[in-house]
Amino acid sequence: MEELISQIANIGFPMAVSVFLLVRIESKITELSDSIKDLSNNISLIMRK
């Protein structure tokens, strides 16, 4: 039983942190992609003038 709890502590915590960071980074990447698209559109509009 102690070994099972130890394995959960050793594997579960890093897994939870990894999932949290992946979800957080994914949202930031989405925001950055949207900003890049907006910037590209603005540059295209400026070049047309």
Residue frames as a rotation matrix with the C-alpha (Angstrom) as fourth column:
MET 1
0.566 0.824 0.000 0.00
0.824 -0.566 0.000 0.00
0.000 0.000 -1.000 0.00
GLU 2
0.439 -0.486 -0.756 2.84
0.144 -0.792 0.593 2.40
-0.887 -0.369 -0.278 0.83
GLU 3
-0.621 -0.703 0.348 4.47
0.421 0.075 0.904 1.64
-0.661 0.708 0.249 -2.49
LEU 4
-0.085 0.696 0.713 1.25
0.983 -0.060 0.175 2.52
0.165 0.716 -0.679 -4.34
ILE 5
0.824 0.374 -0.427 0.97
0.484 -0.856 0.184 5.83
-0.296 -0.358 -0.885 -2.49
SER 6
0.011 -0.918 -0.397 4.62
0.123 -0.392 0.911 6.55
-0.992 -0.059 0.109 -3.22
GLN 7
-0.636 -0.218 0.740 4.14
0.712 0.202 0.672 5.84
-0.296 0.955 0.027 -6.93
ILE 8
0.403 0.846 0.349 1.06
0.900 -0.435 0.017 8.07
0.166 0.307 -0.937 -7.06
ALA 9
0.727 -0.190 -0.660 3.02
0.208 -0.855 0.476 10.87
-0.654 -0.483 -0.582 -5.38
ASN 10
-0.286 -0.956 -0.061 6.01
0.150 -0.107 0.983 10.41
-0.947 0.272 0.174 -7.67
ILE 11
-0.763 0.036 0.646 4.04
0.642 0.167 0.748 10.15
-0.081 0.985 -0.151 -10.89
GLY 12
0.176 0.982 0.069 0.77
0.984 -0.177 0.011 11.92
0.024 0.066 -0.998 -10.14
PHE 13
0.425 -0.029 -0.905 2.17
0.367 -0.908 0.201 15.28
-0.828 -0.418 -0.375 -9.10
PRO 14
-0.646 -0.694 -0.319 4.46
-0.027 -0.397 0.917 15.76
-0.763 0.601 0.238 -12.12
MET 15
-0.660 0.480 0.578 1.64
0.747 0.340 0.571 14.60
0.077 0.809 -0.583 -14.38
ALA 16
0.399 0.856 -0.329 -0.78
0.883 -0.455 -0.112 17.11
-0.246 -0.246 -0.938 -12.85
VAL 17
0.109 -0.453 -0.885 1.74
0.070 -0.885 0.461 19.94
-0.992 -0.112 -0.065 -13.20
SER 18
-0.857 -0.464 0.226 2.44
0.212 0.082 0.974 18.96
-0.470 0.882 0.028 -16.81
VAL 19
-0.253 0.853 0.456 -1.25
0.958 0.155 0.242 18.94
0.136 0.498 -0.856 -17.71
PHE 20
0.517 0.427 -0.742 -1.76
0.610 -0.792 -0.031 22.31
-0.601 -0.436 -0.669 -16.03
LEU 21
-0.244 -0.711 -0.659 1.16
-0.076 -0.664 0.744 23.85
-0.967 0.231 0.108 -17.91
LEU 22
-0.841 -0.042 0.539 0.08
0.500 0.318 0.806 22.37
-0.205 0.947 -0.247 -21.24
VAL 23
0.162 0.974 0.156 -3.42
0.987 -0.161 -0.025 23.78
0.001 0.158 -0.987 -20.89
ARG 24
0.504 -0.012 -0.864 -2.08
0.319 -0.926 0.199 27.17
-0.802 -0.376 -0.463 -19.88
ILE 25
-0.552 -0.792 -0.262 0.48
-0.028 -0.296 0.955 27.30
-0.833 0.534 0.141 -22.68
GLU 26
-0.550 0.412 0.727 -2.11
0.827 0.388 0.406 26.19
-0.115 0.825 -0.554 -25.24
SER 27
0.568 0.804 -0.177 -4.30
0.778 -0.594 -0.203 29.19
-0.268 -0.023 -0.963 -24.44
LYS 28
0.250 -0.568 -0.784 -1.32
-0.069 -0.818 0.570 31.53
-0.966 -0.088 -0.243 -24.73
ILE 29
-0.767 -0.531 0.359 -0.37
0.271 0.238 0.932 30.03
-0.581 0.813 -0.039 -28.10
THR 30
-0.056 0.842 0.536 -3.94
0.998 0.070 -0.005 30.54
-0.042 0.535 -0.844 -29.32
GLU 31
0.706 0.284 -0.649 -3.81
0.375 -0.927 0.002 34.19
-0.601 -0.245 -0.761 -28.25
LEU 32
-0.213 -0.880 -0.424 -0.46
-0.137 -0.403 0.905 34.66
-0.967 0.251 -0.035 -29.99
SER 33
-0.669 0.027 0.743 -1.78
0.673 0.447 0.589 33.06
-0.316 0.894 -0.317 -33.19
ASP 34
0.427 0.893 0.142 -4.77
0.895 -0.395 -0.206 35.42
-0.128 0.215 -0.968 -33.19
SER 35
0.538 -0.303 -0.786 -2.48
0.038 -0.923 0.382 38.40
-0.842 -0.236 -0.485 -32.64
ILE 36
-0.593 -0.797 0.117 -0.24
0.104 0.069 0.992 37.33
-0.799 0.600 0.042 -35.52
LYS 37
-0.305 0.575 0.759 -3.26
0.949 0.250 0.192 37.01
-0.080 0.779 -0.622 -37.82
ASP 38
0.730 0.586 -0.351 -4.45
0.587 -0.801 -0.116 40.48
-0.349 -0.122 -0.929 -36.82
LEU 39
0.136 -0.784 -0.605 -1.00
-0.107 -0.619 0.778 41.91
-0.985 -0.041 -0.168 -37.37
SER 40
-0.698 -0.374 0.610 -0.78
0.487 0.377 0.788 40.28
-0.525 0.847 -0.081 -40.78
ASN 41
0.174 0.854 0.491 -4.15
0.985 -0.153 -0.085 41.73
0.003 0.498 -0.867 -41.77
ASN 42
0.746 0.076 -0.662 -3.11
0.252 -0.952 0.175 45.19
-0.617 -0.297 -0.729 -40.58
ILE 43
-0.328 -0.924 -0.196 0.14
-0.015 -0.202 0.979 45.02
-0.944 0.324 0.052 -42.53
SER 44
-0.526 0.209 0.825 -1.78
0.824 0.364 0.433 43.99
-0.210 0.908 -0.363 -45.65
LEU 45
0.595 0.804 0.002 -4.13
0.792 -0.586 -0.171 46.95
-0.136 0.103 -0.985 -45.23
ILE 46
0.465 -0.508 -0.725 -1.22
-0.039 -0.830 0.557 49.36
-0.884 -0.231 -0.406 -44.82
MET 47
-0.583 -0.749 0.314 0.54
0.246 0.205 0.947 47.97
-0.774 0.630 0.065 -47.90
ARG 48
-0.098 0.639 0.763 -2.57
0.987 0.159 -0.007 48.51
-0.126 0.752 -0.647 -50.03
LYS 49
0.724 0.446 -0.526 -2.66
0.458 -0.881 -0.116 52.25
-0.516 -0.157 -0.842 -49.26
